[in-house]
Amino acid sequence: MNETLRRPRAMNIDVALAVFCAAGVTAGVIISVRLDSATLISLGGAEAKLALAAEGRWLRLFFGSFTGIFLMLASSFLFGFCAVAQPFELLLVMFRGLGLGICVRGIYLGEDVWRSLAVFLPFAVLSTGVLILASRDSFYLSMRYLSLSSTNENRLGLRSAVNDYAVKFLIYTVLLALLTFADSFLARAVLGAA
């Protein structure tokens, strides 16, 4: 019998990242049950985002949305250079989901739920998707470092892999900046439509 047929299939990292994100959202909703309504509404952030858009404070709105997801992206980037960071990459995505679960529950408790969801959900979903893509690349580079440290594998292609990795993360950063910029305009458009 063929050796590859007997070997169990490895779990796809995309599925694992999505499962960890969904588990984080579920845990966030469960944790939020114990928090009071005022705290949850403030954690949701949609009302604060709309208030900043109404005041025309675009830079604060942009940096407020960009800073948190950029720190997670930077963490994911650094995890790629560690041979044993695979669990941390999964936990990072779970932590993002945890925050989303808490924020969504806070939005449902606030006023004008539909407008708040329109301001919150597009950026939250798209930026989480970018973080999952980045975490996948980080996972693969981390696994490469692990295989290099545990075997006598050829290290000649590593420099090229690191260069490609850095370019991908630069693209992810630009993509997140564009998403944040679009999110700021969406907040203004939702405010104008109300």
C-alpha positions in Angstrom: 0.0 0.0 0.0 1.2 3.5 -0.8 2.8 5.3 2.2 1.0 8.5 1.4 -2.4 6.9 1.5 -1.8 5.5 5.0 -0.6 8.7 6.5 -3.4 10.9 8.0 -4.0 14.2 6.3 -2.7 17.2 8.2 -5.3 19.8 9.2 -5.3 22.8 6.8 -4.0 25.9 8.6 -6.7 28.1 7.0 -9.4 25.9 8.7 -7.5 25.9 12.0 -7.2 29.7 11.9 -10.9 30.1 11.1 -11.9 27.7 13.9 -9.7 29.6 16.4 -11.2 32.9 15.3 -14.8 31.5 15.6 -13.9 30.1 19.0 -12.6 33.5 20.1 -15.8 35.2 19.0 -17.8 32.6 20.9 -15.7 33.1 24.0 -16.0 36.8 23.7 -19.8 36.6 23.7 -19.7 34.3 26.7 -17.4 36.5 28.6 -19.5 39.6 27.8 -22.5 38.1 29.6 -20.8 39.0 32.9 -20.0 42.6 31.9 -22.5 45.5 32.5 -24.2 47.1 29.6 -22.5 50.5 29.8 -19.0 48.8 29.6 -20.1 46.7 26.7 -21.5 49.6 24.8 -18.3 51.6 25.2 -16.2 48.6 24.2 -18.2 48.2 21.0 -16.9 51.6 19.9 -19.4 52.3 17.2 -20.9 55.3 19.0 -17.5 56.7 19.6 -16.6 56.2 15.9 -19.7 58.0 14.8 -19.0 60.8 17.2 -15.5 61.3 15.9 -16.8 61.2 12.3 -19.5 63.9 13.3 -16.7 66.1 14.7 -14.6 65.6 11.6 -11.6 64.2 13.5 -10.4 62.0 10.7 -6.9 61.4 11.9 -8.0 60.2 15.3 -10.7 58.0 13.7 -8.1 56.5 11.3 -5.4 55.9 13.9 -7.9 54.6 16.5 -9.0 51.9 14.0 -5.6 51.2 12.5 -3.5 51.0 15.7 -5.0 47.9 17.2 -5.1 45.8 14.0 -1.6 46.9 13.1 -0.2 45.8 16.4 -1.7 42.4 15.8 -0.2 42.3 12.3 3.2 43.3 13.6 3.0 40.6 16.2 2.1 38.1 13.6 5.1 39.2 11.5 7.5 38.7 14.4 6.0 35.3 15.2 7.1 34.1 11.7 10.7 34.4 12.7 10.3 32.1 15.7 10.5 28.3 15.2 8.0 27.5 18.0 5.5 30.3 17.6 2.8 28.3 15.9 0.5 28.2 19.0 0.9 31.9 19.5 -0.2 32.6 15.9 -3.4 30.6 16.5 -3.9 32.4 19.8 -3.5 35.8 18.2 -6.3 35.1 15.8 -8.4 33.8 18.7 -7.7 37.0 20.7 -8.9 39.0 17.7 -12.1 36.9 17.7 -12.5 37.4 21.4 -12.5 41.2 21.0 -14.9 41.0 18.1 -17.3 38.9 20.2 -17.3 41.4 23.0 -17.7 44.3 20.7 -20.6 42.8 18.7 -22.5 42.1 21.9 -21.9 45.7 23.0 -23.2 47.0 19.7 -26.4 45.0 20.1 -27.0 46.6 23.5 -26.5 50.1 22.2 -28.8 52.5 20.4 -29.3 52.4 16.7 -28.1 48.9 16.2 -28.2 48.8 12.4 -26.2 52.0 12.0 -23.7 50.8 14.5 -23.4 47.4 12.7 -22.9 49.2 9.4 -20.0 51.1 10.9 -18.4 48.2 12.8 -18.9 45.0 10.8 -17.3 45.7 7.3 -13.9 46.8 8.8 -14.0 44.1 11.5 -14.6 41.3 9.1 -12.2 42.5 6.4 -9.4 43.3 8.7 -9.8 40.0 10.5 -9.5 38.3 7.1 -6.3 40.1 6.4 -5.0 39.1 9.8 -5.8 35.4 9.1 -4.0 35.6 5.8 -1.0 37.2 7.5 -1.1 34.6 10.3 -1.1 31.8 7.7 2.1 33.2 6.1 3.6 33.6 9.5 2.7 30.0 10.4 4.4 28.7 7.2 7.6 30.7 7.8 7.7 29.6 11.5 7.3 26.0 10.3 10.2 26.5 7.9 12.4 27.8 10.7 11.4 24.8 12.8 12.3 22.3 10.1 15.6 24.1 9.6 16.5 23.9 13.2 15.6 20.2 13.6 17.1 18.9 10.3 20.0 19.5 8.0 17.8 21.0 5.4 19.3 23.3 2.8 19.2 27.0 4.0 19.9 28.6 0.7 16.2 29.4 -0.1 15.6 31.0 3.3 16.7 34.5 2.3 14.4 34.5 -0.6 11.5 33.2 1.6 12.2 36.0 4.1 12.2 38.7 1.4 8.9 37.4 0.0 7.5 37.3 3.6 8.5 40.9 4.2 6.9 42.0 1.0 3.7 40.2 1.8 3.5 41.9 5.2 4.1 45.3 3.6 1.2 44.6 1.3 -0.9 43.5 4.2 0.0 46.7 6.0 -1.0 48.9 3.0 -4.2 46.9 2.6 -5.1 47.5 6.2 -4.3 51.2 5.9 -6.6 51.4 2.8 -9.4 49.4 4.7 -9.1 51.8 7.6 -9.2 54.8 5.3 -12.4 53.4 3.7 -13.8 52.6 7.1 -13.4 56.3 8.0 -15.3 57.3 4.9 -18.0 54.7 5.6 -18.5 56.2 9.1 -19.0 59.6 7.6 -21.4 58.2 4.9 -23.5 56.3 7.5 -23.6 59.4 9.6 -24.8 61.5 6.6 -27.5 58.9 5.7 -29.0 59.1 9.2 
